[in-house]
Amino acid sequence: MPALKKIALTVTSAALLSTFAISPASAVDRNTSANRPKPPAGMSRVGGELLGRTGTQVKLGVGAPVLPKDLTGRSWIVADAENGEVLAAHNPHWRLPPASTLKMLFADTVMPGLQPKTRTYTVQEKDLADLGEGSSLVGVKEHLSYTVHDLWLGVFLRSGNDAVHVLSSMYGGIPKTVADMQSHAEELQALDTKVVSPDGYDAPDQVSSAYDLTLFARSGLQKADFREYCSTAEADFPGAEKKNGKRETFKIQNTNRLLTGADGVDPYKGIAGVKNGYTTHAGNTFTGVAERNGKVLLVTVMNPSSNVPHAVYKEAASLLDWGFAASGKVTPVGELVPPKSADTGTGTGTGKGPAAAHEEDKGRNGPSHDTEAVAADDGGRGVGIALGIAGGVLVLLAGGVFLVNRRWPLPDLVRRLPRR
């Protein structure tokens, strides 16, 4: 064979091999235009080493459906709410503006300190003095009284920043609220989160991640009041005072369109909350929980780039559909870690799940080859997926995950009818 022809064949072969080798990694950027920010190369590995990698992480088994087409979220995650297994994820630790989904952390932090929910408070002018321009409001007014119950409905249904600020005043003020939210995030091992404002309004350096938002939802759903508010479709909210001293009321509807079916979005069967958000810098964000045939899944989607109306809900719904169909047919790519103080069954109370412990072992003993990272080709839709892993490590880890989470269970979820 002529030397020139040999060189040409060598170059062609190298190019083809290079394309094959990098196609999984390049495919995960296919839904990200050149002018959109790229995730950082080094992200947190809380919950497992694969969750710190860029791109889509999924391990399809025999009979598992491929991931939905046209997923455009900068970051998303699908996880089993009960045992904490992460079924699939895309840049889940990318630190991004959270918008009003941060209100889940606000509620999970503040709610236990504002009991009973029949407690009343008369709003003062200073309580509403520092609302951000263009804030979402439920219609809280100065010099009128509201129950804690009223205000939480305003937070969850209308995403009212005015209700958040009043509850923060009742709790001890904005600085205390922010500090306690940050402390609680650290207790939950939500280490991607920096809290600047309690309502999620755009603020310098205020960030969270799809992983952390999912932790907030899972923690909040342990609380009966949290479950009630986040799953209420509509309610009556106190309005102005009449001349006879009685209060007018007006209807408020939950802005979670998968719950209400508003604005042409199909309501999702089995949805039970949790929270949506939007700001200029965050784009659309959403965390939802749904139950089907005894399986409870959590999904978070952050900042989809699609121009399709209500893309964040449609992508969340498609990921939930996939998760229910894929459950039991995929190898988990990580886990939702329990809180630090959770009883993990070891008696230590460290709250470090199996994946976290495995990562620590890797750090002490050098790189491990127990698992193989898989970034799905064609945006995670199943081409070229590695189906197996070496050894029986994940079988052992799965047993450990169950031990952790059965001691920190997710209570039964009930979809609420409109509150009259």
C-alpha positions, 0 to 999 in steps of 0.5 A: 500500500502506498505510504500516502494512502496508509497515512490517509487511512491512519488519519481517517481511522483516528478521526473516527475513533476520536468521534466515537470516544467523545460522542457521549460527552459532546452529546450532552451539550447538544441541547445547549447553544454556543452562547449559553453558559457551560457547567463548570468542569469540577462540581460537587460529588455529594451523592456520588461521583457520577453526579459531579460530572458534566452532562447526562448520567444514566445507566440503562438496563435491559428493557429500560426506556431511553430518556425523553427527547428534546430535554433543554434544562441546564440542569435536572434530576430524577430520583426515587423519593423513598429510597433516595436513588438518583435514576438519572441526572444532567449537571445536577450540581451546577450552581444556578439561581434558584428563583422561588424554588428556594422557598422550599428551603424557607418553608422547611426552615421556618415552618417549625418555628411558627406554630400553631398555624392559627397564630395571627400577626398584624402586618407593619409597613416595615415588613414589606419595605424591602420587597424586590421590584417586580416581586410576585405578590399574594396581596398582603396589606399593611395594618391587616392581620393574617394567620400563619396558615393564610401566609403559608398559602400565600407563599405556596400558591401565589409564591408571594414574596410579601408573605415570605417577608411577613413570615420572616418578620414573625420569625425574627427578621430577614438576617436571622431567617437567611442565616438559619436557612443557610445553616439548615441547607448545610444540615441537609448536605445541600452544599451547592446553596448560598442563601442571600434572600429568603424568597429566591428573588435574584440577588448577587451570589444567590445560588442552588442546584437541582440536587439541592432543591430536590433535597429541600423538597424531600425534607419539607415533605416530611412535614404535614403542613408543608405537604398540605400547602404545596399540594393545595390547588386553590384557596380563599385569601383574606382581603380588605376589611368591610365596614362591619368588621368582617374580611372579604376574601379572594381566590388564589390559585397555585402557580404550579400548572402541573397541579392545576392544569392552568394555561393549557398545561395538562395536569399531571396524574399523581402530582402532589406539589412541590414548587415552581419559580421564575426570575430573569436570571434563573429562568424557569425552575421547578421541583415536583413530586408525584406518586404512581402505583406506589412509587414516589418520584422527585424531579427538578428542572432548572432553566430550560432553553426551549421556546415551547410554552411552559417547557419547564413543566413539560420537561418535568412531566416527561422526566417523571413519565420516564422515571416511572417507566424506568424504575427497577430497570436502571442502575442508580447513578447516585443518591439523595443523601440524608441529613447529617443528623439522620439516623443511618443505622450505624449509631453514628448519626453522621447522615453519610449515605453509602455513595458519600462513604464510597467517595471517602474510601476512594479519596483515602485509597486512590481512584476506584474502578467499581463503577463506570461513568456513563454520559448518554449519547444523543443527549442521554437517549440510550445510544451506546449506553454501558449496561453493566458495572464491575463487581457487586458493589452497587448491590451492596450500596442499594442495601445500604441506601434502603437502611438509611432511608427507611429510618427517614421515610417519606410519609404518604402523599395525598393530592389536595382538592381545592380548598373552599 
